[in-house]
Amino acid sequence: MAEFIYFAGANNNCSKYSANKISKSRILFTAFLFCVFFFGNAKVYSQSGGNGLVGTPYQIANSTDWDWFVNGGFNQPSARSNFELTDNLGSFATPVTQMLDNCFSGNLDGGGFTIIVNITGQSYVGLFACLQNATVTNLEVKGSIDGEWRVGSVAGYAESSIISNIDNYATITGTIYSVGGIVGYMDGFGGEVSNCNNYGAVSGNFAVGGIVGGAANTNGEIIFCTNNSPVTGVENVGGIIGATFATFANGVVSDCINNAPTPITIIEGIDNVGGIIGCMYGAGYVSNCINNSRIRGVDCIGGIVGNTWMGILNVPPGSNTNNGQIIVLPGGTGIWGFIIGCQ
């Protein structure tokens, strides 16, 4: 005969359980305790405050908040996609390494605070792998970022996005193409990089720029930006932009300055090397820009633009100023120009 045990319920009705059922209950309870102990030690992502709305953005104040942001917190509905830093992230911050089908599309206000990074990757490498219709402002980046192609301090790839008031001190290294102090590659329609300053050395191979590596965004703007550090590469190397491509139609590069910490040679490459832009492959305009650095190269070296396919249509006469020295290295045709190298 089975043994029966009675329990008093909350409604004072008695419930009858068999000993076998008690054993099962004990097993379930033990399993519950195991889950609490094991998963209770798992990392919980959160954020310090705010609800993501305009005026009350999500607040990122420490590494825990940033981990929450990186691990999916950035991917909020558009009405709740506003974020702000409220303190420096002093330890090495993890990059937002999304794929192109899941880019950051919100608004991040850095509040003038600093993020320190130590990022190594292959393609689409930066604090953000990619931005799409996003805004990133008021931020300082330090540390180092290393990749192969589409490498930048704020974003490896930016589509139709606005990036402004950024100071980059991180060293940026890319082994292949589209390497920039702020953005590796700009694409889409519109988009803007403005009031940005680069203080970190930038090096790469093809399309290497102190601010933007490659620009292909129609009606895009790179304005009021300054490069203050060496930029080196092989082909299409510029103090501000490495190369603008054919789709940079009606794009504007204006009021930018490439400075030189004399006597350091700040811009150096082999082909298509310019104080402001290495090569312009299509439409677009350069105006009110100043180069103050020495430029070294082998072929198509220009104080403002190394090579432009549309000549004075890209660079109107008298609209830019070159105060730097042009140094032609041996081994090529030696074509150079005080403003435009080749056209």
N, C-alpha and C positions, 0 to 999 in steps of 0.2 A: 504494500500500500504506500502511495506517495505521501511524503510529509508536507503539511500545509502550514503556512505562517500567515498571520493576520497583521495588517497595518491599519492604523487609524488615519483616514483621509481628512482633508480640510473641511469636508462637509459632514464629518462624523460618521460617514458610511464606512463600513469595513470592506477592504479589498483583500482578496485571497490570491496568493501567489504560490507557485510550487518552488521547491528548492532549485530545480533546473533553471527556472526563470531568474532566480536570484543570482545564480552563477553567471548567466548571460549578462545581467545588469552590471555585475562586477567587472566583467571583461570590457564592456562598453565604457564604464567609468574609467578604467585603467587606460584605455585607448585615448579617452578624452584628456586625461592628465598628460599623457605623452605628447599629444598635439599641442597642448598649451605650453609645455616646456620647450619643445623643439621649435615650433613656429613662433613662439613668443620671443625668441631671440633673433628672429629675422629682422632685417632693417625695415623700418617704416618710413616712408617718404611723406613729407608734409611741407607746408609753407607757413610763414610767420603771421600773415594777415592779409586782408583784402579779399575781394570777391571777383576780381578780374574785370569789373566794369570801369568805364571811363570815370576818373575821379577817385576810384577806390581800387586801384590795381592790386594784383597779387604781389605781396612783398617778399623779396628775396634778401635775407639778412645774414645767412650763414651757409656753411657747406651742406647742411641737411636740406635747407630750402632749395639750394641749387641742384642737389640730387633729385629732389622731387620734380623740379623743372625739367631736368635732362631725361628722367625716366617717365616721360609721358605728360608731365604737367604742362609743357609748352603747347600741347595739342588740345586746346580748348575751343568751344564754339566761338564764332567771331565776336559775339557780343560780350564775351568774357575772356578776351585774349590780350589783356593789358597787364604788363608786368613792370616792376621797378626794383632796382637794387637799392637797399637802404644801408649797406655797409660794404667795406672791401671784402673780397674773397681772397684772403691771404695765402691759403694753401693752393696747391695746383688744382685748378678746376677741371672737371671732366668735360670734354666737348660734347655738344649736341650733335651726335653722329647719325642723323636721320638719312634716309634714302630720298631720292628725288621725288618719289610719290608721297612723301610725308614731310615736306619742308615746313620750317617755322613760318607762319603767316600772321603772327601777332605783332604787338608793339612792346618793345623793351626799352625802358628809359634807365640808363645806367646811373643817373643821379650824380655823375662826376666821380664815381667810385672806380676802383681798380680790380681787375680780374687777372690773376697770375695763371698762366697756362704752360703746360709742357706736353705738346701734342705731336704725335707721330702717326702718319697714315700714308695711304697711297693716293687716292683721288678724292676730291671734294673735302679738303682738309682746312679746318679753321675752328674758331669758337663755335660757329654754326657750319655744318656741312653745306647746307643750302637754305636760302631765304626765298620766299615767294610772296609778293605783295605784302612784305613786312616792313617794319620800321625799327631801326636800332639807333639809339642816340645817346650822347653824353656818357661816354665810356672810355676808360683807359685800359689798355691791354699790355701786359708785360710777360716775359718768359721767352719761349721758343716754340716755333711751329715748323715741322718738317714733313714734306710730302713729295709726291711726284708731279701731279698736274692738278690745276685749279686749287691753288693754295693761297690763303690770305688770313690776316689776323682775325677779322670779324667773320668773314664768310669765304668758303672756297668758291661758292656759286651764289649769285644773287640775281633773281628774276623779278623785274618790275618792282624793285624795293628801294627804300630810302634809307641811307646810312649817313649820319651827320654828327658833327662834333665828337669825333673819335680821335684819340691820341694813341698811336701804337709805338711801343718801345720794344716789342718782341722781335727777335731775329726771325726772318722768314726765308725758308729754303725750299726750293722745288727743283727736282732733277729733270723735269721734262718741259711743260709749258703752262702758260697762264698763271703767273706767280706775281702777287701784288702785296704791298704793305698793308692795305686795308681789305681789298677784295681780289680774289683770284680771277674771276670771270663774271662779267655782267651780261645779262641777256633779257629778252622780253621787250615790252613796250614801255617807254618812259623809264622811270628809275633815276636815282640821283645819289651821287656821293658828293657831299658838300662840307666845307669847314672841317676837313680832316687833316691831321698832321702825322707824318711818319718819321720816327726817330730810330727805327731799327734797320739794320742792314738787310737788304733783299738780294737774293741770288737765285738764278734759275738757268734755263736754256733758251726757250723760245717764248716770246711775249712776256717780258719781265718789266714791271713798273713799280715805282716808289709808292704809288697809291693804288692803281688798278693794273692787273696783268693784261687782260684782254677785254675789250668792250665791244659788244655786238647788239646793244639794246637800242632800238629805234627811238628817236627823240629823247635819248638819254642825256644826262648832264653830269659832268665832273667839274665842279666849280669851287673856287675859294679854298683850294687844297695846297698843302706845302709838303715837300719832301726835304728832309734834312740829313739824309744818310746815304751811304754808298749803295748803288744799284749795279749789279753785274750780271751778265748773261752772254749768250752767243749771238742770237739773232732777234731783232725787234726789241730793243732795250731802251726804255725811256725814264726820265726822272719822275714823270707823273703817270704815264700810261705806256705799257709796252707796245700794244697794237690796237688800233680800232679797225673793225672788220666791215665788210660791205653793208651789213644790216644796221650799222651805226648811222643810218640816214637821218639827216637833220639833227644829229647829235652835236652837243656843244661842250667844248673844253675851254673854260675861261677863268681869268683871274687866279691862275695857279702859279706857284713859284717853286722852282727847284734851286735849293741853296747848296753851297759848298763850304764845308769846314776846311778852308784853305790850310795847307796846300794839298789836301787829299783829293785825288781824282775820284769824283763821285759817280760818274756814269761811264761804264765801260762794256764794250761788246765787240763783235766782229762786223756783222752786217746790220744796217738800219739802226743806227744809234742816235738818239736825240735828247736834247735837254728836257723837253716836255713830252714828246711822243716818239717812239722808235719808228713805227711805220703806220701810215694811214692807207688802208686798202680800199677805201671807198669814200662816200660822202661824209660830211661832218665839218666842223669849223673850230679853229683855234684862234682865240683872241685875248688880248690883255694879259698874256702870260709872260713870265720873266724867268730866264735861266741865268743863274749866277755861278755855275759850276764848270769845271773842265770836263770835256767830253773826249773820250778816246775810242777809236775804232779803226777798222780796216777799209770798209766800203760804205758809202752813203752815210756820212756823219753830218749832222746838222745841229746848230745851236738850239733850234726849236723843234724841228721835225727831221728825223733821219731820212725818211723816204715817204713821199706822198704821190699817189697815183693821179691826183687831180690838181696838183700844183697850187697856184695862187687861189683857186677856188676853195681849197682847204685852209690855206694860210694867207689871208689878205695882207698885202704889203703894208708895212708900217703899223701893224696891229699888235706886234709882239716885240719883246726886247731880249737880246742875247748879250750878256756881259761876260760870258765864259770863253775860255780858250778852247780851240779845236785842235786835237792832237791826232794826226793820221799815222797809224801803225803800218809797218811794211807788210807786204804779202798780198796786196790786192790792187784794185784800180786806183784807190786813193781819192775817189770822188767825195767832195765835201762842200758844205756851204755854211755861211755864217748864220743863216736862218733855216734854209732847207738844204739838205744834203743832195738828194736825188729827186727828180720829178719827171 
